[in-house]
Amino acid sequence: MFNKQLLAILIPLTLSGCGGGSDDSGGSQPKPTPKYTFEFAALYAKSDANSRCAVYGEKQDGKQILATKDRIISGIDTTGTILIQDEQGGVTDTYDIGSNKLRINQSIVPEEGYVTFVLAEKGDISAISYQKNALSQSVLFGYPVDSVSNDDRCVTSGATKPDEREYSNVRVDVSNGSDAHSVGITTPDKRALSSNFGAKTVSRAFRSALGVGYAQKAAGDPNNTDISDVETPREITDYKFFNLSDNATEELDKLIESNSWTAPANTYNLTSAALYADYQQTPYIWQNLPHSASDTITYRYDPDSNNLDYFLTAEGSVDASGDQWQLSTAQQLSDTQLSAGLGRTDLADSITAPQQTNANIDGSGTLTAYGNGAGGQAGIQRIAYQVADGSTTVTHVIYAEANAQQTVPLFDNNTIDSLVNGAGTLSNYDISVMYTENDQALAALLAEHTNPSITDNSDLSVDPLPVLLTTYEREQLARQKKIIDHYQISTSNP
């Protein structure tokens, strides 16, 4: 099952009214009725952005993607609608969007039901549906427009990347007896490595840092110079977390406990693997790992730190009865796993990838997305499909609990519903299933399918009507995913 309010870590909760207080007689005001607040923002590109505007993406020509909430989704050719559907996908309520904000009572949405934002522009129907437990109390949706007026006010909310600060004369030293060949400073967004152990000037957006020492890579590292190749696997030898400051000198702690990682030789075909450290709920890369079959490397860790958790992360593909799923996984490691050595069995926590199937929609509003599901964990999924006839194209994205038999929220329009229900075998779809119980997982899944600079509706890896996340928020969530326990499989056609 979904954890409640999975988006709450990203989108501020908006309560209607205020809480009741007690008076001298002991009476209290009634609690406000819980509501959903949906806001709608027009996405547009601008060459010279106002610095107050939130940035949601960038086009190849350098134009920034901004948004304005002053636009109303109405007109002869374009209509915006919010649909409420029950657990079987049938429409129970319809709200035409006559302004850029809509508020409804949460009780209107049936349990296990859906909320769908639909934008109809002539024969192009775009829709995005969320099962009730996936909804935050406040959601900002974006939709594409060709242009906006100079008088429209842009959206100013949303996190932006902090400015980098320069720190001078920063030095990290290894302890006596260390076999480190190089030292480095790692922050959540940047890494640096050098075989010159002298003081450095560093520029970083994050103050909290991980000082590290590494052994030489297999082919050898240069001496007494900065090292540009930070991705090649090297064995970590020393570490310490500290806050950056001018004239800081930090002596690293030598790591003693060690074992080895062996890349899987079957089932998995990895393109990357790494160990990450979770320190104060922030991800830091600990050590890159080799990913080619049967490659091995020694890793070290600190079993005595109560403030440190380790995650094994990997990307690539996994075989399920001959079917190749694209894979992303991060698994929190126990002390037992770390002390025993790491390999194929540590990439998943009791998950067996289901068989793929020919994705299809039957005549009763059910989309078969894959073979009967994997056991072991709860999950969430994103299913995008596209169907068309000569005059109408429907592009629909559904976020819901993981289920091989996905209910399709319908549109209360005979022409569109007949097109969807009669689709049969789908030729254009994108499916991601994430087995997880982590509260932050849905936000991470949304972030990797949000890219307002892509406006091609045939690219089903991108939400056509996304929940708006700034460029920086998406970057942060991509990093945070490294310490979110998950096993995510994906496939698409074509």
Secondary structure, 3 states (H helix, E strand, C coil): CCCCCHHHHCCCCCCCCCCCCECCCCCECCCCCCEEEEEEEEEEEECCCCCCCCCCEECCCCCEEEEECCCCCCCCCEEEEEEEECCCCCEEEEEECCCCEEEEEHHHCCCCCEEEEEEEECCEEEEEEEEHHHCCCEEEEEEECCCCCCCCCECCCCCCCCCCEEEEEEEEECCCCCCCCEEEEEECCEEEEECCCCCEEEEECCCEEEEEEECCCCCCCCCCCEECCCCCCCCEEEEEEEECCCCCEEECEECCEEEEEECCCCCEEEEEEEEEEEECCEEEEEEEECCCCCCEEEEEECCCCCCEEEEEEEEEEEEECCEEEEEEEEEEECHHHHHHCECHHHHCCCCCCCCCCCCEECCCCEEECCCCCCCCCCEEEEEEEEEECCCCEEEEEEEEECCCEEECCCCCCHHHHHHHHCCEECCCEEEEEEECCCCCHHHHHHHHCCCCCCCCCCCCCCCCCCECCCHHHHHHHHHHHHHCCEEEEEEEEC
